Amino acid sequence: MDSKNPSVKQQTSLFLARSFRYCTPTTLPKAQLKPFCIALLKQIGEPALDVRDAAYAALGTALKVVGERAMAPFLNEVDKLKLEKIKECAEGVELAGAGGKVQTVAHKSTGAKVAVTADGASSGLKTAKAEKPAGSAKFGGPSKKPGGGGLKKTGGVSAKPKKAAEIKEEMNEQELSLEVCEEKAAAVISASCLHQLDSSNWKERVASMEEFIKAVEDTDQANLPCQALVRILAKKPGWKDNNFQVIQLKVRAAGLLAQKGSFSKTSGRVVLEGLPEKLGDAKSGVHARESLCSVASACGLPWTAEEVFNSVFSQKNPKNQAEALGWLSAAIKDFGFAGFNVKFFLTHIKVALAAQSPAVRTAAVSLVGVIYMYMGPRFRTFFEDEKQALLTQIDAEFEKVKGQAPPAPTRGVAFRRSYENVCDVDDGGGGGGGGGAGGREKADEDVEEDGDIVEDLLPRTDISSKITNELVTKLSDKNWKIRKEGLDEVVGILNEAKFITPAIGELQLALRSRLSDSNKILVRLGVLVLA
């Protein structure tokens, strides 16, 4: 802020304006705000217009964050005209918490606009007519009017999100013995139906399954003993039945129970003992995929997908493996990517990429492309050690989805919770088809918060042993050529390691000195090394 270069002052103020957008009154307390305000108030007296406008933008953003009362001690001595400009800037600010991408703060009197980007990219000043702030919805504009195209609040979706403890309790329940299951099932299914489920006559088994499904459809959710019924379905011969019609009906029944009843992970484990191995079946595969999605809606896609992958990759059936990979590719687009254990799936994906079956390899590449939409370019790092031919395929898949925003979730636990949050705000129904913009943004945040962060998954190298005293001495040598030689050595070390641990010895201080180097080439190289 004390630099003699007007451009440095301007960009520093713009950086502060962007940073303030992410703050709250709690994270921007008076003690921290004071030195910023003192420095910025000096800038509004600068002769350069760009410097003044950038300072107004930063002060206006701070005012929007903390309010007039908190800012009053710092603005008491500001003249009326300048104070009005600060307030005008504050009126044009939309804070990052409200959702936007690139927002602008405008001076009503001059029409000058200061771009304040959410991603911290370089921003400049330009003269323009007043514009409306950028929309806050990531996938389309929100509509809070009743009948705006979104889902309406119904009895099927609670208006209040459940507490984590309640959700966890629903996810698991005590396992029931077969005797207890038969007793509970008898309240829903007739005795003759239960008896014929394991009949040696396939026609009787088909008839009993049709009656089973009809009984489930006619029973209220509150009276549907899901665990008891799925254990009856799994009772010998269970998922190994040799008649395809019976298997189809059992797979459909499992999905119906997951859709309609209070379906726990305990019930899910019983169902997932049989469903994954039906994915590659020509006659039951479609029903198996639908039922797996129903289980995922009840128990969460990450958990369901892990169970499915554990099952299919413990066997040697390439058809099932390819279908499981394809199912997950489609399911992620419907359910979102929140809560996934990326390390777990990477292990199986790499096994699939090395499989002998072309169908398995192709399905794995497609899944990698889908995950790339959610995790971004750095996801490629995990595959840099693959053979060039495979890497070319992966890159081609990345290119197909490059720049695409991941679709908003339309199914599953995360979607229901995000919709419930929208219902809390607006009883008239959400907008835009996916439960409203607020729900979509919440689901996006879930992906960032619950999903594994890419940087945490990257293999990192400890380079501390290579930061020798000799190298540090080179970086501070009087001869600029030797300093450059030292910087080149650092570049070589970083390129070889790719990703490093925080242990870098005295390198940080040595590089800091190069930022004020008298040789501009070395300053530029030092900045690149730090980046």
C-alpha positions in Angstrom: 0.0 0.0 0.0 3.0 2.3 0.5 4.4 1.4 -3.0 5.3 4.3 -5.3 3.8 2.4 -8.2 0.2 3.3 -8.7 -0.6 0.0 -10.3 0.6 -1.9 -7.2 -1.6 0.3 -5.0 -4.6 -0.3 -7.2 -4.2 -4.1 -7.4 -3.6 -4.4 -3.7 -6.9 -2.5 -3.0 -8.7 -4.7 -5.5 -7.2 -7.8 -3.8 -8.6 -6.5 -0.5 -12.0 -5.9 -2.0 -12.1 -9.5 -3.3 -10.9 -10.9 0.0 -13.4 -8.8 2.1 -16.3 -10.4 0.0 -15.6 -13.7 1.8 -15.5 -12.2 5.3 -18.2 -11.8 8.0 -18.3 -9.3 10.9 -16.8 -12.1 13.0 -13.9 -12.8 10.7 -13.2 -9.1 10.1 -13.1 -7.7 13.6 -12.3 -4.1 14.4 -8.7 -4.8 15.4 -8.0 -6.4 12.0 -10.1 -3.9 10.0 -8.3 -0.8 11.5 -4.9 -1.0 9.7 -6.7 -1.8 6.4 -8.9 1.2 6.7 -6.1 3.5 7.6 -4.1 2.4 4.5 -7.2 2.5 2.2 -8.2 6.0 3.4 -4.8 7.3 2.3 -5.5 5.9 -1.2 -8.7 7.8 -1.7 -6.6 10.9 -1.6 -4.3 9.7 -4.4 -4.1 11.7 -7.6 -4.5 8.6 -9.8 -8.2 7.9 -10.5 -7.7 4.1 -10.7 -6.0 4.0 -7.3 -8.9 6.1 -5.7 -11.6 4.0 -7.3 -10.0 0.7 -6.2 -9.7 2.0 -2.6 -13.4 3.1 -2.7 -14.3 -0.4 -3.8 -12.4 -2.0 -0.9 -13.8 0.4 1.7 -17.3 -0.1 0.3 -17.0 -3.9 0.5 -15.7 -3.7 4.1 -18.7 -1.4 4.9 -21.1 -3.9 3.4 -19.5 -6.7 5.5 -19.3 -5.1 9.0 -22.0 -2.4 8.7 -22.0 1.4 9.3 -21.7 1.2 13.0 -18.5 -0.8 13.0 -17.0 1.4 10.2 -18.0 4.7 11.8 -14.8 5.2 13.9 -12.7 5.0 10.8 -14.9 7.2 8.6 -15.6 10.1 11.0 -13.1 12.4 9.4 -13.9 11.5 5.8 -15.5 14.4 3.9 -19.1 14.1 2.8 -18.4 13.6 -0.9 -15.9 10.7 -0.3 -18.2 9.1 2.2 -21.0 9.1 -0.3 -18.8 7.3 -2.8 -17.9 4.7 -0.2 -21.6 4.1 0.5 -22.4 3.9 -3.2 -19.8 1.2 -3.6 -21.2 -0.7 -0.6 -24.7 -0.6 -2.3 -23.3 -2.3 -5.4 -21.5 -5.1 -3.6 -22.8 -8.7 -3.4 -20.9 -10.8 -0.9 -19.6 -14.2 -1.8 -21.8 -15.8 0.8 -24.8 -14.7 -1.2 -23.5 -16.8 -4.1 -22.2 -14.7 -7.1 -19.4 -15.3 -9.5 -18.1 -11.9 -10.7 -19.7 -9.1 -8.9 -19.2 -5.4 -9.4 -19.2 -2.3 -7.2 -20.3 0.9 -9.0 -20.1 4.6 -8.5 -23.5 6.0 -9.2 -22.1 9.4 -10.1 -19.3 8.3 -12.5 -20.5 5.0 -13.8 -17.1 3.5 -13.1 -17.1 -0.2 -12.2 -14.6 -2.2 -10.3 -14.7 -5.9 -11.1 -14.5 -7.9 -7.9 -14.0 -11.6 -8.9 -14.8 -14.5 -6.6 -11.8 -16.5 -7.7 -9.2 -13.8 -7.1 -8.3 -13.3 -10.7 -6.7 -10.1 -11.8 -9.3 -7.3 -12.0 -9.1 -3.8 -13.5 -11.3 -0.7 -13.7 -13.5 0.2 -16.7 -16.1 2.8 -17.4 -19.4 1.3 -18.2 -23.1 1.9 -17.8 -24.8 0.6 -14.7 -25.4 -3.1 -14.8 -27.3 -5.4 -12.6 -25.2 -7.6 -10.3 -24.4 -11.0 -11.7 -26.9 -13.7 -10.8 -26.2 -15.8 -7.8 -27.6 -19.1 -9.2 -25.0 -21.4 -10.6 -27.3 -23.4 -12.8 -30.0 -20.9 -13.7 -32.0 -18.1 -12.1 -33.9 -18.8 -8.9 -37.6 -18.3 -8.6 -39.3 -18.0 -5.3 -42.8 -17.6 -6.7 -45.3 -20.4 -6.3 -45.5 -22.5 -9.4 -42.0 -21.4 -10.6 -41.2 -24.8 -12.1 -39.6 -26.3 -9.0 -40.8 -29.0 -6.6 -43.6 -28.2 -4.2 -43.4 -29.1 -0.6 -45.3 -32.3 -0.1 -45.7 -34.9 2.6 -42.8 -36.8 1.0 -40.2 -34.1 1.8 -39.9 -32.8 5.3 -39.9 -29.0 5.7 -37.2 -29.3 8.3 -33.8 -30.9 7.7 -33.2 -33.8 10.1 -30.3 -33.6 12.6 -27.2 -35.7 11.7 -27.8 -38.0 14.7 -31.4 -38.7 13.5 -30.2 -39.4 10.0 -27.5 -41.7 11.3 -30.0 -43.6 13.4 -32.2 -44.1 10.4 -29.2 -45.4 8.3 -28.6 -48.4 10.6 -30.8 -50.7 12.7 -30.4 -53.8 14.7 -30.2 -57.0 12.7 -33.3 -59.3 13.0 -33.2 -63.1 13.2 -35.0 -65.0 10.4 -37.7 -66.1 12.9 -38.5 -62.5 13.8 -38.4 -61.5 10.1 -41.0 -64.1 9.3 -43.2 -63.0 12.1 -43.0 -59.3 11.0 -43.5 -60.2 7.3 -46.6 -62.2 8.1 -48.3 -58.9 9.0 -47.9 -57.8 5.4 -47.6 -61.0 3.3 -50.1 -63.9 3.4 -49.0 -67.2 4.8 -49.5 -68.9 1.4 -47.3 -66.4 -0.3 -44.5 -66.8 2.2 -44.7 -70.6 1.9 -44.5 -70.5 -1.9 -41.5 -68.2 -2.1 -39.2 -71.2 -1.8 -41.4 -73.7 -3.7 -39.7 -76.1 -6.1 -42.3 -75.1 -8.7 -41.0 -72.0 -10.5 -44.6 -70.9 -11.5 -45.6 -70.9 -7.8 -42.5 -68.8 -7.0 -43.4 -66.3 -9.7 -47.0 -66.1 -8.5 -45.8 -65.6 -4.9 -43.4 -62.8 -5.9 -46.1 -61.0 -7.8 -48.3 -61.2 -4.7 -45.3 -60.0 -2.6 -44.9 -56.9 -4.8 -48.6 -56.1 -4.7 -48.6 -56.4 -0.9 -45.7 -54.0 -0.7 -47.4 -51.5 -3.0 -50.6 -51.6 -0.9 -48.9 -51.2 2.5 -48.3 -47.8 4.1 -44.6 -46.8 4.7 -45.1 -46.7 8.5 -46.3 -50.4 8.4 -43.7 -51.7 6.0 -41.0 -53.9 7.8 -38.2 -53.4 5.2 -35.5 -55.4 6.9 -37.8 -58.3 7.5 -39.0 -58.3 3.9 -35.6 -58.1 2.3 -34.4 -60.9 4.5 -37.3 -63.0 3.3 -36.3 -62.2 -0.3 -32.8 -63.3 0.4 -33.9 -66.6 2.0 -32.7 -69.6 0.1 -32.6 -69.8 -2.9 -32.6 -66.0 -2.6 -30.6 -64.2 -5.2 -29.4 -67.5 -6.7 -32.8 -68.5 -8.0 -32.4 -70.3 -11.4 -35.6 -68.7 -12.9 -35.0 -65.3 -14.5 -38.6 -64.2 -14.0 -38.3 -64.8 -10.2 -35.0 -63.0 -10.1 -36.5 -60.0 -12.0 -39.3 -59.8 -9.6 -37.0 -60.0 -6.6 -34.8 -57.3 -7.9 -37.9 -55.1 -8.6 -39.2 -55.8 -5.1 -35.9 -54.8 -3.5 -36.0 -51.5 -5.3 -39.6 -50.9 -4.4 -38.9 -51.5 -0.7 -35.9 -49.0 -0.9 -38.2 -46.5 -2.6 -41.2 -46.8 -0.4 -40.1 -47.9 3.1 -37.9 -46.6 5.9 -34.9 -48.4 4.3 -31.7 -48.6 6.4 -28.2 -49.6 5.5 -28.8 -52.8 7.4 -31.5 -53.6 4.8 -29.2 -52.3 2.1 -26.4 -54.8 3.0 -28.9 -57.6 2.6 -30.0 -56.4 -0.8 -26.5 -55.6 -2.0 -25.4 -59.2 -1.4 -27.3 -60.1 -4.6 -28.0 -57.0 -6.7 -24.4 -56.2 -8.0 -24.0 -59.6 -9.5 -27.2 -59.0 -11.6 -25.8 -55.9 -13.2 -24.3 -57.9 -16.1 -27.3 -60.1 -16.6 -29.0 -59.6 -19.9 -32.5 -60.0 -18.5 -32.2 -58.5 -15.1 -29.5 -55.9 -15.6 -31.9 -52.9 -16.2 -33.9 -53.7 -13.1 -30.7 -54.1 -11.1 -29.5 -50.7 -12.1 -32.9 -49.1 -11.2 -33.0 -50.9 -7.8 -29.4 -49.8 -7.0 -30.4 -46.2 -7.6 -33.3 -46.7 -5.2 -31.0 -48.1 -2.6 -28.6 -45.1 -3.2 -31.5 -42.7 -2.7 -32.3 -44.3 0.7 -28.7 -44.9 1.9 -26.6 -42.5 0.0 -24.7 -43.0 -3.3 -21.2 -43.1 -1.8 -22.0 -45.9 0.6 -24.0 -47.9 -2.0 -21.3 -47.5 -4.6 -18.6 -48.7 -2.2 -20.6 -51.8 -1.5 -21.2 -52.5 -5.2 -17.5 -52.0 -6.1 -16.4 -54.3 -3.2 -18.7 -56.9 -4.5 -18.0 -56.8 -8.3 -14.2 -56.3 -8.0 -13.9 -59.2 -5.6 -15.2 -61.4 -8.4 -13.8 -62.0 -11.9 -16.8 -61.1 -14.0 -15.8 -58.4 -16.5 -19.4 -57.9 -17.5 -20.5 -57.0 -14.0 -17.5 -54.8 -13.5 -18.1 -52.8 -16.7 -21.8 -52.4 -15.9 -21.0 -51.3 -12.3 -18.6 -48.6 -13.7 -21.2 -47.5 -16.2 -23.9 -47.4 -13.5 -21.8 -45.2 -11.2 -21.0 -42.8 -14.1 -24.7 -42.2 -14.7 -25.6 -42.2 -10.9 -23.0 -39.5 -10.1 -24.7 -37.2 -12.5 -28.0 -37.8 -10.8 -26.9 -37.8 -7.2 -23.9 -35.5 -7.2 -20.4 -36.2 -5.9 -20.8 -35.2 -2.2 -19.3 -37.5 0.4 -17.2 -39.8 -2.0 -14.1 -41.4 -0.7 -12.0 -40.7 -3.7 -9.0 -42.8 -2.6 -11.2 -45.9 -2.5 -12.6 -45.4 -6.0 -9.3 -44.5 -7.5 -7.9 -47.9 -6.4 -10.7 -49.7 -8.2 -10.6 -47.4 -11.2 -6.9 -48.1 -11.7 -7.5 -51.8 -11.5 -10.2 -51.4 -14.1 -8.0 -49.3 -16.4 -5.5 -52.2 -16.4 -8.1 -54.9 -17.0 -7.9 -57.2 -20.0 -11.5 -56.6 -20.9 -11.8 -53.6 -23.3 -15.4 -53.0 -22.0 -14.1 -52.6 -18.4 -11.3 -50.2 -19.6 -13.7 -48.1 -21.6 -16.2 -47.9 -18.7 -13.4 -46.9 -16.4 -12.2 -44.1 -18.7 -15.8 -42.8 -18.9 -16.1 -42.8 -15.1 -12.8 -40.9 -14.9 -14.3 -38.2 -17.2 -17.4 -37.8 -15.0 -15.3 -37.4 -11.8 -13.1 -34.9 -13.6 -16.2 -32.6 -13.9 -16.4 -32.4 -10.1 -12.7 -32.5 -9.2 -11.2 -30.3 -11.9 -7.9 -30.4 -13.9 -5.8 -31.6 -11.0 -7.6 -34.9 -11.0 -5.4 -35.8 -14.0 -2.4 -35.9 -11.7 -3.4 -39.3 -10.4 -3.0 -40.8 -13.9 0.3 -39.3 -15.0 2.2 -42.6 -14.4 -0.1 -44.5 -16.7 1.1 -45.6 -20.1 1.0 -43.0 -22.8 -1.7 -44.8 -24.9 -4.0 -44.9 -21.9 -3.2 -41.4 -20.9 -4.1 -40.2 -24.4 -7.6 -41.9 -23.9 -8.0 -40.3 -20.6 -7.1 -36.8 -21.9 -9.5 -37.3 -24.8 -12.3 -38.0 -22.2 -11.3 -35.0 -20.2 -11.5 -32.8 -23.3 -15.1 -33.9 -23.8 -16.2 -32.5 -20.5 -13.7 -29.7 -20.2 -15.4 -26.5 -19.1 -18.7 -28.2 -18.3 -20.3 -27.5 -15.0 -21.4 -30.6 -13.2 -25.2 -31.1 -13.3 -27.3 -30.3 -10.2 -28.2 -33.4 -8.2 -31.8 -34.5 -8.8 -31.9 -37.6 -6.6 -30.7 -38.9 -3.3 -30.1 -37.8 0.3 -28.0 -34.7 -0.6 -30.7 -33.5 -3.0 -33.5 -34.0 -0.4 -31.6 -32.1 2.2 -30.8 -29.3 -0.1 -34.4 -29.1 -1.1 -35.5 -29.1 2.6 -33.2 -26.1 3.1 -35.0 -24.3 0.3 -38.4 -25.2 1.8 -37.3 -23.6 5.1 -36.7 -20.3 3.2 -39.6 -20.3 0.8 -42.8 -22.3 1.4 -44.0 -21.5 -2.1 -41.6 -24.0 -3.7 -38.2 -23.7 -5.2 -37.4 -22.6 -8.7 -35.5 -23.7 -11.7 -36.3 -27.4 -11.6 -33.7 -28.7 -9.1 -35.2 -27.5 -5.9 -34.2 -23.9 -6.4 -30.9 -22.1 -6.7 -30.2 -22.2 -3.0 -30.5 -26.0 -3.0 -28.2 -26.3 -6.0 -25.6 -24.1 -4.3 -25.9 -26.0 -1.1 -25.4 -29.3 -3.0 -22.3 -27.7 -4.6 -20.9 -26.8 -1.2 -21.5 -30.3 0.0 -19.3 -31.6 -2.8 -16.5 -29.2 -1.7 -16.9 -29.9 2.0 -17.7 -33.6 2.1 -15.7 -34.9 -0.9 -12.0 -35.5 -0.5 -9.9 -32.4 -1.4 -7.7 -33.1 -4.4 -4.6 -31.6 -2.8 -5.0 -33.9 0.3 -4.9 -36.9 -2.0 -1.8 -36.1 -4.0 1.4 -38.0 -3.3 3.9 -35.5 -2.0 7.7 -35.6 -1.9 9.9 -34.4 1.0 12.5 -32.1 -0.7 14.1 -30.8 2.6 17.2 -32.9 2.0 17.8 -31.2 -1.3 17.6 -27.6 0.2 21.2 -27.6 1.1 23.3 -24.7 2.6 25.1 -24.5 -0.7 21.8 -24.0 -2.6 20.6 -21.3 -0.1 24.0 -19.5 -0.4 23.7 -19.5 -4.2 20.3 -17.9 -4.0 21.8 -14.9 -2.1 25.1 -14.6 -3.9 26.3 -11.2 -5.1 26.6 -12.4 -8.6 23.2 -12.4 -10.4 24.3 -15.3 -12.6 24.9 -17.5 -9.6 21.6 -16.4 -8.0 19.9 -17.5 -11.3 21.7 -20.8 -11.2 20.3 -21.4 -7.7 16.8 -20.5 -8.9 17.2 -22.9 -11.8 18.2 -25.7 -9.4 15.1 -25.0 -7.3 13.0 -25.2 -10.5 14.6 -28.6 -11.3 13.9 -29.9 -7.8 10.2 -28.8 -7.9 9.7 -30.2 -11.5 11.1 -33.6 -10.4 9.0 -33.7 -7.2 5.8 -32.3 -8.7 4.1 -32.0 -5.3 6.0 -31.4 -2.1 5.5 -31.5 1.7 5.7 -28.3 3.7 9.3 -29.1 4.8 11.4 -26.8 2.6 14.0 -25.6 5.2 15.4 -22.1 4.6 14.1 -22.0 1.0 11.2 -19.8 1.8 13.3 -16.9 3.2 15.8 -17.3 0.4 13.0 -17.0 -2.2 11.5 -14.0 -0.4 14.7 -12.1 -0.9 14.5 -12.7 -4.6 11.2 -10.8 -4.8 13.1 -7.6 -4.2 16.1 -8.6 -6.4 17.7 -5.7 -8.4 17.6 -8.0 -11.4 14.0 -8.0 -12.8 14.5 -11.3 -14.6 15.3 -13.0 -11.2 12.3 -11.3 -9.7 10.1 -12.8 -12.4 11.7 -16.2 -12.0 11.3 -16.0 -8.2 7.6 -15.3 -8.5 7.2 -18.3 -10.9 9.0 -20.6 -8.4 6.8 -19.5 -5.6 3.7 -20.1 -7.8 
